[in-house]
Amino acid sequence: MVFSLSLVIPIFVVAVIFLIIAGSKGESKEGGEQVIRNVYIYLVLFATLMMVIGGSVAAFMAATDLISPVSYQQSFEEFKRWGVEQKIAGEEELSEAEIKERYDEMVLAEKERQVERAKNSLVKSFGWIIIPLPIFLYFKRWLSKGVV
């Protein structure tokens, strides 16, 4: 995920320190509270906006993985070498066509697995967009109304 908790913690600590300093230097009690309220609102707006942006980037990356799944597949020669050496005891030799068929099945299964992972990642990324977006819009509307 693009958005990391290791980025949020230092920003949060700096914002809290800023809130304490701004509140203690306020000229009057009401003015200090107003500054703290403004800083809190801007901090919430910043954090939720970063979550939405991070979720959008992750959703785009998951969508590209869904459209064009990329994964490592061993070559047919590697598969043939390891498949023939690892045959089960009592199983007769496989023909070249049977080995090719198993290889194609393995490649198809890996692509399907990658598509399923991309779908799962896409759903998780939408969570990073859908959950903080209403909070952002609420505080943005609150800010534009001049409540603070």
C-alpha positions in Angstrom: 0.0 0.0 0.0 1.3 3.4 -0.9 -0.1 5.0 2.2 2.0 3.8 5.2 1.5 4.1 8.9 5.2 5.0 9.3 4.4 8.3 7.5 1.3 9.1 9.6 2.9 8.8 13.0 5.6 11.5 12.5 3.0 13.8 10.9 0.6 13.2 13.8 3.3 13.9 16.4 4.4 17.2 14.7 0.7 18.2 14.5 0.1 17.5 18.1 3.2 19.5 19.1 2.0 22.3 16.9 -1.4 22.2 18.5 0.1 22.5 22.0 2.3 25.4 21.0 -0.4 27.2 19.2 -2.8 26.7 22.0 -0.4 27.9 24.7 0.5 31.1 22.7 -3.1 32.1 22.1 -3.8 35.7 23.2 -7.0 34.8 24.9 -8.7 31.5 25.8 -11.2 31.8 23.0 -8.5 32.7 20.4 -6.4 29.7 21.5 -9.3 27.3 21.2 -10.1 28.7 17.8 -6.5 28.1 16.6 -6.5 24.5 18.0 -9.9 23.8 16.3 -8.6 25.1 13.0 -5.4 23.1 13.2 -7.4 20.0 14.1 -9.7 20.4 11.1 -6.9 20.9 8.7 -5.1 17.9 10.2 -8.2 15.7 9.7 -8.5 17.1 6.1 -4.9 16.4 5.4 -5.0 12.8 6.8 -8.2 11.8 5.0 -7.0 13.4 1.7 -3.7 11.4 2.0 -5.8 8.2 2.6 -8.0 8.8 -0.4 -5.0 9.6 -2.7 -3.1 6.5 -1.4 -6.2 4.4 -2.0 -6.7 5.8 -5.5 -3.1 5.0 -6.5 -3.4 1.4 -5.1 -6.7 1.0 -6.9 -5.1 2.1 -10.1 -2.3 -0.4 -9.6 -4.7 -3.2 -8.8 -6.8 -2.4 -11.9 -3.7 -2.6 -14.1 -2.8 -5.9 -12.5 -6.4 -7.1 -13.3 -6.2 -6.0 -16.9 -2.7 -7.3 -17.5 -1.6 -9.9 -14.9 2.1 -10.2 -14.7 3.7 -13.1 -12.9 6.8 -15.3 -13.2 6.3 -18.6 -14.9 9.1 -21.0 -15.4 10.0 -21.9 -18.9 8.7 -25.1 -20.5 12.2 -26.5 -20.5 12.5 -25.9 -16.7 9.0 -27.4 -16.1 9.9 -30.4 -18.3 13.2 -31.0 -16.5 11.7 -30.7 -13.0 8.4 -32.4 -13.9 10.1 -35.5 -15.3 12.6 -35.7 -12.4 9.9 -35.3 -9.8 7.6 -37.9 -11.2 5.7 -40.1 -8.7 7.0 -43.7 -8.2 5.1 -46.2 -10.3 3.9 -43.5 -12.8 4.9 -44.2 -16.4 6.9 -41.7 -18.5 4.9 -38.8 -19.8 4.9 -37.9 -23.4 5.9 -34.5 -24.6 2.3 -33.6 -25.4 1.2 -34.5 -21.8 4.0 -32.5 -20.3 3.1 -29.5 -22.5 -0.6 -29.9 -21.4 0.4 -29.9 -17.7 2.6 -26.9 -18.3 -0.2 -24.9 -20.0 -2.5 -25.8 -17.1 0.1 -24.5 -14.6 0.5 -21.2 -16.6 -3.3 -20.7 -16.8 -3.7 -21.5 -13.1 -1.0 -18.9 -12.2 -2.6 -16.2 -14.3 -6.0 -16.9 -12.7 -4.4 -16.7 -9.3 -2.9 -13.3 -10.2 -6.2 -12.0 -11.4 -7.8 -13.1 -8.1 -5.1 -11.3 -6.1 -5.7 -8.2 -8.2 -9.4 -8.3 -7.5 -8.8 -8.7 -3.8 -6.3 -5.8 -3.8 -8.8 -3.6 -5.7 -11.5 -4.2 -3.2 -9.1 -3.3 -0.3 -8.0 -0.2 -2.1 -11.6 1.0 -2.6 -11.9 0.7 1.2 -9.1 3.3 1.5 -11.1 5.6 -0.7 -14.7 5.0 0.5 -14.1 5.1 4.2 -12.2 8.4 4.6 -13.9 10.2 1.7 -17.2 11.0 3.7 -15.1 12.3 6.6 -13.1 14.5 4.3 -16.2 15.9 2.7 -17.9 16.5 6.1 -15.0 18.5 7.4 -14.5 20.3 4.1 -18.2 21.4 4.2 -17.8 22.3 7.9 -14.7 24.4 7.0 -16.4 26.1 4.0 -19.5 27.1 6.1 -17.3 29.1 8.4 -18.2 27.2 11.5 -14.6 27.4 12.7 
